[in-house]
Amino acid sequence: MTDPQIADLSYEDARDELTSIVATLEAGNQSLEESMSLWERGEALAQHCQQWLDQAEKRIEAMTAEQIQELHEE
């Protein structure tokens, strides 16, 4: 289940926060506990971004199928 705060984020906001978390983790200046917390949030953000992308792909496929159908009807 996605954190309600994450669920409310736009794709761009979630992606930007995920990018920031990755940079923070790569710097390696956090305690193990902080790193684990950031990792967990990053995983949730990545899942949220993937859901946005999956939905966008379905919309594009539906629009493309609709356009193909209209071309065949002409």
Secondary structure, DSSP 8 states (H G I E B T S, - for coil): ---HHHHTS-HHHHHHHHHHHHHHHHHT-S-HHHHHHHHHHHHHHHHHHHHHHHHHHHHHHHHHHHHHHHHHH-
